[in-house]
Amino acid sequence: MQYEIGLPADYDMGIIRERVATRGHALDGYAGLGLKAYLIRERGVDGSAVNQYAPFYLWSSLTGMNDFLWGGGGFQNIVRDFGRPVVRHWTGVGYERGPSSAAVPRAASRRTDPIPADTDPAAVVERALAGLRRHAGTPGVHSAALAVDPRHWELVRFTLWEHEVPGAGDGAGEEDEAGKGNGVAYRVLHLSAPHLDDIATGRHW
């Protein structure tokens, strides 16, 4: 799950940093939460042209997500302070830990790739899962998740990195195995991961 809050070009991103520093730990023990990565994009940093607050969640239970969104678990603060954002959510199909899984991640990336209409989506997902396993072995990877949006037929790969996102400096975001970048790079201000160990590695069926 992710929502992206666009901010003005002259917005003081120190406000978001302070918000996360003072409130972020509130979810460090949240029931049903695998992880929440408090993410920002900052204009002029890592090739970003925008300022944005864009937290990303991996839920270990649907109950936890529903409580957060509808049960007073915290989303009401976002709506109060920024208005109601579009909440994107996907079906998780795979998760892998990387060689830096014990480190505190400082960067993140999100790749979105279409599933062509003339292909077998199951075969595409199968190949993407194999690619996820290879990708997760990259030096500096904390963890990586693969998800599917079956409405728009897209694959989404989310990765946490110990230090930097490869290729982020030129604005291309994370590069794929062919050296092509089509991802989005973020900075991680804080990571809440109370039930990350409850998310099984490998495929999720």
FIKOLZA-1660 file (N, C-alpha, C; in steps of 0.1 Angstrom, whole numbers, plus 5000, padded with zeros to 4 digits):
% residues 205
   i   px   py   pz ch aa at
   1 5008 4988 5000  A  M  N
   1 5000 5000 5000  A  M CA
   1 5009 5012 5000  A  M  C
   2 5005 5023 4992  A  Q  N
   2 5012 5035 4992  A  Q CA
   2 5003 5046 4989  A  Q  C
   3 5005 5058 4995  A  Y  N
   3 4999 5070 4990  A  Y CA
   3 5010 5081 4989  A  Y  C
   4 5008 5089 4979  A  E  N
   4 5018 5099 4975  A  E CA
   4 5012 5113 4977  A  E  C
   5 5018 5121 4985  A  I  N
   5 5013 5134 4988  A  I CA
   5 5023 5144 4981  A  I  C
   6 5018 5150 4970  A  G  N
   6 5026 5160 4964  A  G CA
   6 5027 5173 4972  A  G  C
   7 5039 5179 4972  A  L  N
   7 5041 5192 4980  A  L CA
   7 5046 5203 4971  A  L  C
   8 5044 5215 4974  A  P  N
   8 5049 5226 4966  A  P CA
   8 5064 5226 4964  A  P  C
   9 5068 5232 4953  A  A  N
   9 5083 5232 4949  A  A CA
   9 5091 5239 4960  A  A  C
  10 5085 5249 4967  A  D  N
  10 5092 5256 4977  A  D CA
  10 5089 5251 4991  A  D  C
  11 5083 5240 4992  A  Y  N
  11 5079 5234 5005  A  Y CA
  11 5091 5231 5014  A  Y  C
  12 5091 5234 5026  A  D  N
  12 5102 5231 5036  A  D CA
  12 5101 5217 5040  A  D  C
  13 5109 5208 5034  A  M  N
  13 5109 5194 5037  A  M CA
  13 5113 5191 5051  A  M  C
  14 5118 5201 5058  A  G  N
  14 5121 5199 5072  A  G CA
  14 5109 5197 5080  A  G  C
  15 5097 5201 5075  A  I  N
  15 5085 5199 5082  A  I CA
  15 5081 5184 5082  A  I  C
  16 5083 5178 5071  A  I  N
  16 5081 5163 5070  A  I CA
  16 5091 5156 5078  A  I  C
  17 5103 5160 5078  A  R  N
  17 5113 5153 5086  A  R CA
  17 5110 5154 5101  A  R  C
  18 5105 5165 5105  A  E  N
  18 5101 5167 5119  A  E CA
  18 5089 5159 5122  A  E  C
  19 5080 5158 5113  A  R  N
  19 5068 5150 5115  A  R CA
  19 5071 5136 5117  A  R  C
  20 5080 5131 5109  A  V  N
  20 5084 5117 5110  A  V CA
  20 5092 5114 5123  A  V  C
  21 5101 5124 5126  A  A  N
  21 5109 5122 5138  A  A CA
  21 5101 5122 5151  A  A  C
  22 5090 5129 5151  A  T  N
  22 5082 5130 5163  A  T CA
  22 5071 5120 5164  A  T  C
  23 5066 5116 5152  A  R  N
  23 5054 5107 5152  A  R CA
  23 5057 5093 5146  A  R  C
  24 5068 5091 5139  A  G  N
  24 5070 5079 5132  A  G CA
  24 5071 5067 5141  A  G  C
  25 5076 5068 5153  A  H  N
  25 5077 5057 5162  A  H CA
  25 5064 5051 5167  A  H  C
  26 5053 5058 5164  A  A  N
  26 5040 5054 5169  A  A CA
  26 5036 5041 5163  A  A  C
  27 5041 5037 5151  A  L  N
  27 5038 5025 5145  A  L CA
  27 5048 5014 5146  A  L  C
  28 5058 5016 5155  A  D  N
  28 5069 5007 5156  A  D CA
  28 5064 4993 5162  A  D  C
  29 5052 4994 5169  A  G  N
  29 5046 4981 5174  A  G CA
  29 5032 4978 5169  A  G  C
  30 5029 4984 5157  A  Y  N
  30 5015 4983 5153  A  Y CA
  30 5011 4969 5148  A  Y  C
  31 5000 4964 5153  A  A  N
  31 4995 4951 5150  A  A CA
  31 4992 4949 5135  A  A  C
  32 4997 4939 5129  A  G  N
  32 4994 4936 5115  A  G CA
  32 5003 4943 5105  A  G  C
  33 5012 4951 5110  A  L  N
  33 5021 4959 5101  A  L CA
  33 5034 4951 5099  A  L  C
  34 5036 4947 5086  A  G  N
  34 5049 4942 5083  A  G CA
  34 5060 4952 5084  A  G  C
  35 5058 4963 5075  A  L  N
  35 5067 4974 5076  A  L CA
  35 5060 4987 5071  A  L  C
  36 5064 4998 5075  A  K  N
  36 5061 5011 5070  A  K CA
  36 5074 5018 5068  A  K  C
  37 5077 5022 5055  A  A  N
  37 5089 5030 5052  A  A CA
  37 5084 5044 5050  A  A  C
  38 5089 5053 5058  A  Y  N
  38 5085 5067 5057  A  Y CA
  38 5094 5073 5046  A  Y  C
  39 5088 5075 5034  A  L  N
  39 5096 5079 5023  A  L CA
  39 5093 5093 5018  A  L  C
  40 5104 5100 5013  A  I  N
  40 5102 5113 5007  A  I CA
  40 5110 5113 4994  A  I  C
  41 5105 5122 4985  A  R  N
  41 5113 5126 4974  A  R CA
  41 5115 5141 4976  A  R  C
  42 5127 5146 4973  A  E  N
  42 5130 5160 4975  A  E CA
  42 5135 5166 4962  A  E  C
  43 5130 5177 4959  A  R  N
  43 5133 5184 4946  A  R CA
  43 5148 5187 4946  A  R  C
  44 5155 5183 4935  A  G  N
  44 5169 5185 4934  A  G CA
  44 5178 5174 4940  A  G  C
  45 5172 5164 4947  A  V  N
  45 5180 5154 4953  A  V CA
  45 5177 5141 4946  A  V  C
  46 5187 5133 4942  A  D  N
  46 5186 5120 4935  A  D CA
  46 5178 5122 4922  A  D  C
  47 5180 5134 4916  A  G  N
  47 5173 5136 4903  A  G CA
  47 5158 5139 4904  A  G  C
  48 5153 5140 4916  A  S  N
  48 5138 5143 4917  A  S CA
  48 5135 5157 4913  A  S  C
  49 5124 5159 4906  A  A  N
  49 5119 5172 4902  A  A CA
  49 5108 5177 4911  A  A  C
  50 5104 5168 4921  A  V  N
  50 5093 5172 4929  A  V CA
  50 5096 5170 4944  A  V  C
  51 5088 5176 4953  A  N  N
  51 5088 5173 4967  A  N CA
  51 5076 5164 4969  A  N  C
  52 5078 5154 4977  A  Q  N
  52 5067 5144 4979  A  Q CA
  52 5069 5136 4992  A  Q  C
  53 5058 5134 4999  A  Y  N
  53 5058 5125 5010  A  Y CA
  53 5051 5112 5006  A  Y  C
  54 5057 5101 5006  A  A  N
  54 5051 5089 5000  A  A CA
  54 5053 5076 5008  A  A  C
  55 5048 5075 5019  A  P  N
  55 5050 5062 5027  A  P CA
  55 5045 5050 5020  A  P  C
  56 5053 5039 5023  A  F  N
  56 5050 5026 5016  A  F CA
  56 5048 5016 5028  A  F  C
  57 5038 5007 5026  A  Y  N
  57 5035 4997 5037  A  Y CA
  57 5035 4983 5031  A  Y  C
  58 5040 4974 5038  A  L  N
  58 5037 4960 5036  A  L CA
  58 5030 4955 5048  A  L  C
  59 5018 4949 5046  A  W  N
  59 5009 4945 5057  A  W CA
  59 5011 4930 5059  A  W  C
  60 5012 4926 5071  A  S  N
  60 5012 4911 5074  A  S CA
  60 4998 4906 5077  A  S  C
  61 4988 4915 5078  A  S  N
  61 4974 4911 5079  A  S CA
  61 4965 4921 5073  A  S  C
  62 4954 4917 5067  A  L  N
  62 4944 4926 5062  A  L CA
  62 4937 4934 5073  A  L  C
  63 4936 4927 5085  A  T  N
  63 4930 4934 5097  A  T CA
  63 4938 4946 5101  A  T  C
  64 4951 4945 5100  A  G  N
  64 4960 4956 5104  A  G CA
  64 4958 4968 5094  A  G  C
  65 4957 4965 5081  A  M  N
  65 4955 4976 5071  A  M CA
  65 4942 4982 5073  A  M  C
  66 4931 4974 5075  A  N  N
  66 4918 4980 5077  A  N CA
  66 4917 4989 5090  A  N  C
  67 4924 4984 5100  A  D  N
  67 4924 4992 5113  A  D CA
  67 4931 5005 5111  A  D  C
  68 4942 5005 5103  A  F  N
  68 4949 5018 5101  A  F CA
  68 4941 5027 5092  A  F  C
  69 4934 5022 5082  A  L  N
  69 4926 5031 5073  A  L CA
  69 4913 5035 5079  A  L  C
  70 4906 5026 5085  A  W  N
  70 4892 5029 5089  A  W CA
  70 4889 5029 5104  A  W  C
  71 4898 5023 5112  A  G  N
  71 4896 5021 5126  A  G CA
  71 4903 5031 5135  A  G  C
  72 4907 5042 5130  A  G  N
  72 4914 5052 5138  A  G CA
  72 4928 5049 5141  A  G  C
  73 4935 5041 5132  A  G  N
  73 4948 5037 5135  A  G CA
  73 4959 5046 5130  A  G  C
  74 4955 5057 5124  A  G  N
  74 4965 5068 5120  A  G CA
  74 4962 5075 5107  A  G  C
  75 4955 5068 5098  A  F  N
  75 4952 5075 5085  A  F CA
  75 4944 5088 5086  A  F  C
  76 4936 5088 5096  A  Q  N
  76 4928 5101 5098  A  Q CA
  76 4937 5113 5100  A  Q  C
  77 4949 5111 5105  A  N  N
  77 4958 5122 5107  A  N CA
  77 4963 5127 5093  A  N  C
  78 4965 5118 5084  A  I  N
  78 4969 5122 5070  A  I CA
  78 4958 5130 5064  A  I  C
  79 4946 5125 5065  A  V  N
  79 4935 5132 5059  A  V CA
  79 4933 5146 5065  A  V  C
  80 4934 5147 5078  A  R  N
  80 4933 5160 5085  A  R CA
  80 4943 5170 5080  A  R  C
  81 4956 5165 5079  A  D  N
  81 4967 5174 5076  A  D CA
  81 4969 5177 5062  A  D  C
  82 4966 5167 5053  A  F  N
  82 4970 5169 5039  A  F CA
  82 4958 5167 5029  A  F  C
  83 4946 5164 5034  A  G  N
  83 4935 5160 5026  A  G CA
  83 4935 5145 5023  A  G  C
  84 4925 5140 5016  A  R  N
  84 4924 5126 5013  A  R CA
  84 4932 5122 5001  A  R  C
  85 4943 5115 5003  A  P  N
  85 4951 5111 4991  A  P CA
  85 4945 5098 4985  A  P  C
  86 4949 5095 4972  A  V  N
  86 4946 5082 4966  A  V CA
  86 4955 5072 4973  A  V  C
  87 4949 5061 4978  A  V  N
  87 4957 5050 4984  A  V CA
  87 4958 5039 4974  A  V  C
  88 4970 5037 4969  A  R  N
  88 4972 5026 4960  A  R CA
  88 4975 5013 4968  A  R  C
  89 4969 5002 4964  A  H  N
  89 4972 4990 4971  A  H CA
  89 4972 4978 4960  A  H  C
  90 4980 4969 4964  A  W  N
  90 4983 4958 4954  A  W CA
  90 4982 4944 4961  A  W  C
  91 4981 4934 4953  A  T  N
  91 4982 4920 4959  A  T CA
  91 4997 4916 4959  A  T  C
  92 5002 4913 4971  A  G  N
  92 5015 4908 4972  A  G CA
  92 5017 4894 4967  A  G  C
  93 5027 4892 4959  A  V  N
  93 5030 4878 4953  A  V CA
  93 5043 4873 4957  A  V  C
  94 5052 4881 4963  A  G  N
  94 5065 4876 4966  A  G CA
  94 5073 4886 4975  A  G  C
  95 5082 4880 4983  A  Y  N
  95 5090 4888 4992  A  Y CA
  95 5103 4881 4994  A  Y  C
  96 5114 4889 4994  A  E  N
  96 5127 4883 4996  A  E CA
  96 5136 4892 5005  A  E  C
  97 5144 4886 5014  A  R  N
  97 5153 4894 5021  A  R CA
  97 5167 4895 5014  A  R  C
  98 5174 4906 5015  A  G  N
  98 5186 4908 5008  A  G CA
  98 5198 4907 5018  A  G  C
  99 5210 4908 5012  A  P  N
  99 5222 4907 5020  A  P CA
  99 5224 4917 5031  A  P  C
 100 5216 4929 5030  A  S  N
 100 5217 4939 5040  A  S CA
 100 5204 4940 5049  A  S  C
 101 5198 4928 5050  A  S  N
 101 5185 4928 5058  A  S CA
 101 5186 4932 5072  A  S  C
 102 5198 4931 5078  A  A  N
 102 5201 4934 5092  A  A CA
 102 5204 4949 5094  A  A  C
 103 5206 4956 5083  A  A  N
 103 5210 4970 5083  A  A CA
 103 5197 4979 5084  A  A  C
 104 5199 4992 5087  A  V  N
 104 5188 5002 5087  A  V CA
 104 5188 5008 5073  A  V  C
 105 5177 5006 5065  A  P  N
 105 5177 5011 5051  A  P CA
 105 5176 5026 5051  A  P  C
 106 5183 5032 5042  A  R  N
 106 5183 5047 5040  A  R CA
 106 5177 5051 5027  A  R  C
 107 5174 5042 5018  A  A  N
 107 5169 5045 5005  A  A CA
 107 5159 5035 5001  A  A  C
 108 5150 5038 4991  A  A  N
 108 5140 5028 4986  A  A CA
 108 5138 5031 4971  A  A  C
 109 5132 5022 4964  A  S  N
 109 5129 5023 4950  A  S CA
 109 5116 5016 4947  A  S  C
 110 5109 5021 4937  A  R  N
 110 5097 5014 4933  A  R CA
 110 5097 5014 4918  A  R  C
 111 5096 5002 4912  A  R  N
 111 5095 5000 4898  A  R CA
 111 5081 4995 4894  A  R  C
 112 5076 5001 4883  A  T  N
 112 5063 4997 4878  A  T CA
 112 5064 4993 4864  A  T  C
 113 5060 4981 4861  A  D  N
 113 5061 4975 4847  A  D CA
 113 5048 4970 4843  A  D  C
 114 5043 4973 4831  A  P  N
 114 5031 4968 4826  A  P CA
 114 5032 4953 4822  A  P  C
 115 5020 4946 4824  A  I  N
 115 5019 4933 4819  A  I CA
 115 5012 4934 4805  A  I  C
 116 5019 4931 4794  A  P  N
 116 5013 4933 4781  A  P CA
 116 5001 4925 4779  A  P  C
 117 4991 4931 4772  A  A  N
 117 4978 4924 4770  A  A CA
 117 4979 4911 4762  A  A  C
 118 4990 4910 4754  A  D  N
 118 4991 4897 4746  A  D CA
 118 5000 4887 4753  A  D  C
 119 5002 4888 4766  A  T  N
 119 5010 4878 4773  A  T CA
 119 5001 4871 4783  A  T  C
 120 5006 4859 4788  A  D  N
 120 5000 4852 4798  A  D CA
 120 5004 4858 4812  A  D  C
 121 4995 4864 4819  A  P  N
 121 4999 4871 4831  A  P CA
 121 5006 4862 4842  A  P  C
 122 5001 4849 4842  A  A  N
 122 5008 4840 4852  A  A CA
 122 5022 4838 4848  A  A  C
 123 5025 4836 4835  A  A  N
 123 5039 4834 4831  A  A CA
 123 5047 4847 4834  A  A  C
 124 5042 4859 4832  A  V  N
 124 5049 4871 4835  A  V CA
 124 5052 4872 4850  A  V  C
 125 5042 4869 4858  A  V  N
 125 5045 4869 4872  A  V CA
 125 5056 4859 4876  A  V  C
 126 5055 4847 4870  A  E  N
 126 5065 4837 4873  A  E CA
 126 5079 4842 4870  A  E  C
 127 5081 4848 4858  A  R  N
 127 5094 4854 4855  A  R CA
 127 5098 4865 4864  A  R  C
 128 5088 4873 4868  A  A  N
 128 5091 4884 4877  A  A CA
 128 5096 4879 4891  A  A  C
 129 5090 4868 4895  A  L  N
 129 5094 4862 4908  A  L CA
 129 5108 4857 4908  A  L  C
 130 5112 4851 4896  A  A  N
 130 5126 4847 4895  A  A CA
 130 5135 4859 4895  A  A  C
 131 5131 4869 4888  A  G  N
 131 5139 4882 4888  A  G CA
 131 5140 4888 4902  A  G  C
 132 5129 4887 4910  A  L  N
 132 5129 4892 4923  A  L CA
 132 5140 4885 4932  A  L  C
 133 5141 4872 4930  A  R  N
 133 5151 4864 4938  A  R CA
 133 5165 4869 4934  A  R  C
 134 5167 4871 4921  A  R  N
 134 5181 4876 4917  A  R CA
 134 5183 4890 4922  A  R  C
 135 5173 4898 4920  A  H  N
 135 5174 4912 4925  A  H CA
 135 5177 4913 4939  A  H  C
 136 5171 4905 4947  A  A  N
 136 5172 4906 4962  A  A CA
 136 5187 4902 4966  A  A  C
 137 5194 4895 4958  A  G  N
 137 5208 4892 4961  A  G CA
 137 5218 4903 4958  A  G  C
 138 5213 4914 4953  A  T  N
 138 5222 4925 4949  A  T CA
 138 5228 4931 4962  A  T  C
 139 5241 4934 4962  A  P  N
 139 5247 4940 4974  A  P CA
 139 5240 4953 4977  A  P  C
 140 5237 4955 4990  A  G  N
 140 5230 4967 4995  A  G CA
 140 5215 4966 4996  A  G  C
 141 5209 4955 4991  A  V  N
 141 5195 4953 4992  A  V CA
 141 5191 4949 5006  A  V  C
 142 5182 4956 5013  A  H  N
 142 5177 4952 5025  A  H CA
 142 5166 4941 5023  A  H  C
 143 5156 4944 5015  A  S  N
 143 5145 4935 5012  A  S CA
 143 5138 4940 4999  A  S  C
 144 5130 4931 4993  A  A  N
 144 5123 4935 4981  A  A CA
 144 5110 4927 4980  A  A  C
 145 5100 4934 4976  A  A  N
 145 5087 4928 4975  A  A CA
 145 5081 4929 4960  A  A  C
 146 5074 4920 4956  A  L  N
 146 5067 4920 4943  A  L CA
 146 5052 4920 4945  A  L  C
 147 5045 4928 4938  A  A  N
 147 5031 4929 4939  A  A CA
 147 5024 4931 4925  A  A  C
 148 5011 4929 4924  A  V  N
 148 5004 4930 4911  A  V CA
 148 4992 4938 4913  A  V  C
 149 4990 4947 4904  A  D  N
 149 4977 4954 4903  A  D CA
 149 4969 4948 4891  A  D  C
 150 4959 4939 4894  A  P  N
 150 4952 4932 4884  A  P CA
 150 4941 4941 4877  A  P  C
 151 4939 4953 4882  A  R  N
 151 4930 4962 4875  A  R CA
 151 4937 4968 4863  A  R  C
 152 4949 4973 4865  A  H  N
 152 4956 4980 4855  A  H CA
 152 4967 4971 4848  A  H  C
 153 4968 4958 4853  A  W  N
 153 4977 4948 4849  A  W CA
 153 4992 4954 4849  A  W  C
 154 4996 4957 4861  A  E  N
 154 5010 4962 4863  A  E CA
 154 5017 4953 4874  A  E  C
 155 5030 4952 4872  A  L  N
 155 5038 4946 4883  A  L CA
 155 5045 4958 4890  A  L  C
 156 5046 4957 4903  A  V  N
 156 5053 4967 4911  A  V CA
 156 5063 4960 4920  A  V  C
 157 5075 4964 4919  A  R  N
 157 5086 4959 4927  A  R CA
 157 5091 4970 4936  A  R  C
 158 5090 4968 4949  A  F  N
 158 5095 4977 4959  A  F CA
 158 5107 4972 4966  A  F  C
 159 5117 4980 4967  A  T  N
 159 5130 4976 4973  A  T CA
 159 5135 4986 4983  A  T  C
 160 5140 4981 4994  A  L  N
 160 5147 4989 5004  A  L CA
 160 5162 4987 5003  A  L  C
 161 5169 4998 5003  A  W  N
 161 5184 4997 5001  A  W CA
 161 5191 5003 5014  A  W  C
 162 5202 4997 5017  A  E  N
 162 5210 5001 5028  A  E CA
 162 5215 5015 5027  A  E  C
 163 5220 5019 5015  A  H  N
 163 5226 5032 5013  A  H CA
 163 5219 5040 5002  A  H  C
 164 5222 5036 4989  A  E  N
 164 5217 5044 4978  A  E CA
 164 5209 5035 4968  A  E  C
 165 5201 5041 4960  A  V  N
 165 5194 5034 4949  A  V CA
 165 5203 5035 4937  A  V  C
 166 5207 5024 4931  A  P  N
 166 5215 5024 4919  A  P CA
 166 5208 5032 4908  A  P  C
 167 5216 5041 4902  A  G  N
 167 5210 5049 4891  A  G CA
 167 5202 5061 4895  A  G  C
 168 5200 5064 4908  A  A  N
 168 5191 5074 4913  A  A CA
 168 5197 5088 4910  A  A  C
 169 5210 5090 4909  A  G  N
 169 5216 5103 4907  A  G CA
 169 5212 5109 4894  A  G  C
 170 5210 5101 4884  A  D  N
 170 5207 5107 4871  A  D CA
 170 5192 5108 4868  A  D  C
 171 5184 5106 4879  A  G  N
 171 5169 5108 4878  A  G CA
 171 5162 5096 4872  A  G  C
 172 5169 5086 4868  A  A  N
 172 5163 5074 4862  A  A CA
 172 5157 5065 4872  A  A  C
 173 5160 5066 4885  A  G  N
 173 5156 5056 4895  A  G CA
 173 5164 5043 4893  A  G  C
 174 5158 5033 4899  A  E  N
 174 5165 5020 4900  A  E CA
 174 5166 5014 4885  A  E  C
 175 5177 5008 4882  A  E  N
 175 5179 5002 4869  A  E CA
 175 5175 4988 4870  A  E  C
 176 5170 4982 4858  A  D  N
 176 5167 4968 4858  A  D CA
 176 5179 4960 4854  A  D  C
 177 5177 4947 4851  A  E  N
 177 5189 4939 4848  A  E CA
 177 5195 4942 4835  A  E  C
 178 5188 4949 4826  A  A  N
 178 5193 4953 4813  A  A CA
 178 5200 4967 4814  A  A  C
 179 5200 4973 4826  A  G  N
 179 5206 4986 4828  A  G CA
 179 5196 4997 4825  A  G  C
 180 5183 4994 4823  A  K  N
 180 5173 5004 4820  A  K CA
 180 5167 5009 4833  A  K  C
 181 5166 5022 4834  A  G  N
 181 5159 5027 4846  A  G CA
 181 5145 5032 4843  A  G  C
 182 5135 5028 4851  A  N  N
 182 5122 5033 4850  A  N CA
 182 5115 5034 4863  A  N  C
 183 5123 5034 4874  A  G  N
 183 5118 5034 4887  A  G CA
 183 5118 5048 4893  A  G  C
 184 5113 5048 4906  A  V  N
 184 5113 5060 4914  A  V CA
 184 5122 5058 4926  A  V  C
 185 5130 5068 4929  A  A  N
 185 5139 5067 4941  A  A CA
 185 5134 5075 4952  A  A  C
 186 5136 5070 4964  A  Y  N
 186 5131 5077 4976  A  Y CA
 186 5143 5077 4987  A  Y  C
 187 5141 5086 4996  A  R  N
 187 5149 5086 5009  A  R CA
 187 5140 5080 5020  A  R  C
 188 5146 5072 5028  A  V  N
 188 5139 5066 5039  A  V CA
 188 5142 5074 5052  A  V  C
 189 5132 5080 5058  A  L  N
 189 5134 5088 5070  A  L CA
 189 5133 5079 5083  A  L  C
 190 5125 5069 5082  A  H  N
 190 5123 5060 5093  A  H CA
 190 5117 5047 5088  A  H  C
 191 5120 5036 5095  A  L  N
 191 5113 5023 5092  A  L CA
 191 5107 5017 5104  A  L  C
 192 5094 5015 5103  A  S  N
 192 5087 5008 5114  A  S CA
 192 5085 4994 5108  A  S  C
 193 5090 4984 5115  A  A  N
 193 5089 4970 5110  A  A CA
 193 5085 4960 5121  A  A  C
 194 5074 4962 5128  A  P  N
 194 5071 4954 5139  A  P CA
 194 5068 4939 5136  A  P  C
 195 5063 4936 5125  A  H  N
 195 5059 4922 5121  A  H CA
 195 5065 4918 5108  A  H  C
 196 5077 4923 5105  A  L  N
 196 5083 4920 5092  A  L CA
 196 5086 4905 5091  A  L  C
 197 5089 4899 5102  A  D  N
 197 5092 4884 5102  A  D CA
 197 5080 4876 5099  A  D  C
 198 5068 4882 5100  A  D  N
 198 5056 4874 5098  A  D CA
 198 5053 4873 5083  A  D  C
 199 5060 4881 5075  A  I  N
 199 5059 4881 5060  A  I CA
 199 5068 4870 5055  A  I  C
 200 5062 4860 5049  A  A  N
 200 5070 4848 5045  A  A CA
 200 5078 4852 5032  A  A  C
 201 5090 4846 5031  A  T  N
 201 5099 4848 5020  A  T CA
 201 5094 4839 5008  A  T  C
 202 5098 4842 4996  A  G  N
 202 5094 4834 4985  A  G CA
 202 5080 4839 4980  A  G  C
 203 5074 4830 4971  A  R  N
 203 5061 4833 4965  A  R CA
 203 5050 4832 4976  A  R  C
 204 5040 4839 4974  A  H  N
 204 5029 4840 4984  A  H CA
 204 5016 4832 4979  A  H  C
 205 5018 4820 4974  A  W  N
 205 5007 4811 4972  A  W CA
 205 5013 4797 4971  A  W  C
% end
